[in-house]
Amino acid sequence: MTNASDHDAYIAAAPEPLRPLLENLHAQLSRALPDAEVVIAYKMPGFRIGKTIIAGYAAFAKQCGLYVSHGAISALSGDIAEAGLKSTKMGVTFSPGKPIPDPLIRKLAQASRADHGL
């Protein structure tokens, strides 16, 4: 991805098939973290409270990633597996053929916030 200056520019620069996923992800994170500051950090769109990035997301060639705290991934590993998605210590990847469910986005964002004590 390019060095976007804001979330809209980042989404617009993403591969076309991923844009609806990113738009939805942004909307769900905005609802889950209404008091978070919308930022670009580490060349990715993110949601920050104070100095802490609570959630971020990225687009790649054929998939997207949602990045939250390790504690949030661990706490919701069953939900992630039930949705048929893959996860790492800090993120969940998904594609147009297997999007991340809206309730899981919100749960991950809220769990990440709680994990950071915010």
N, C-alpha and C positions, 0 to 999 in steps of 0.2 A: 504494500500500500504506500501511497504517497504521504508526505508530511502535511496533513490536513490541519486547518486552523480551528475547526469546530466540528461538532458531530454531524451536522448536515453535509458539510464538505466531505467528511470521511465516508459517509454512506453513499454520496453521489459518486465517489471515486471507486467504490467497490464493484466487483463483477455484478452485472445486472441481475442474475438469478438470486444473488444473496441480498440485494437491497431490501426486499420486503421483510426478510428475516431480521435484518439489522434495524429497520424502522420499528418493527414490533418489539424487538428487544429494548430499544431505546425507550419506547412508550411504557413498557412494563416496568423497567427500572426506574423511570421517572415517577410512576405511581407508587412503587414500593419504597422509594427513597425521596419523598417530596422535599425534604429539607437539605438534600445534598447539592453541592455545587457541581455543575456540569463542566468537565475539564477534558483536555487532551493531555495525557501523561504517558510516557514511554511509547510515544507515537500511536497511542490507542485512545479511543473515547473512554472516559471514566466518570465515575460519580464519587466525589470526595466530601467527607465531613471532617472539618478541621484540616489536619495534615494527612489524613488517612484515606487512601483509595479503598472504598468499600466494594466496588464492582467496576469491571471494565469489560470491553468486548473488542473483538477483532474479526476481520474478514481475511480469508486466505483465498486461494484459487478456487476451491470447490466446497469449502466449509467455513463455518464461523466458530468462534470460541467465546464463551462467557467465563470471565475470570473473577473469582471471589477468594475468600480466605480458605486455607487448608481445613480449618475447623468446620466451615460450612459444607465443604465437599464431603468430609468424613461423616458429619451428622446426617447428611441427606444421601449417602451412597446408595441406600436401598431405593429411594425415589428415582435416582439417576438410572440405576440398573433397570428398574421397572419400566422406565420410559424408553429403554433400549438404547441409551446413549453411552458414549465412552467418556471417561474422566481421567484427569491426572491429579496431582496433589492440589493444584490451584485452579483447574478449569474443567469445563464440559464442552465438548465439540458436538456440533450438529450441522445438518445440511438441509437443503430444500426437501429432500426425500424423507428426512427424519428430523423435523423441527423440534425444538425444545418446547415443552408445554408451558403456557402462560403461568399457571399456578406454580410450576417448578422454578421459573425465573424469579417470581416474587419471593418464594420460600428461600431460595439461595441468597438473594440480596438481603433479606431480613436476617438470615442466619449469619451471614458475613458481618453485618452490622453488629449483631449481638456478640459474635466472636471477638470483635475489636473493642467491645465494651462501650459502644456508642449508642 
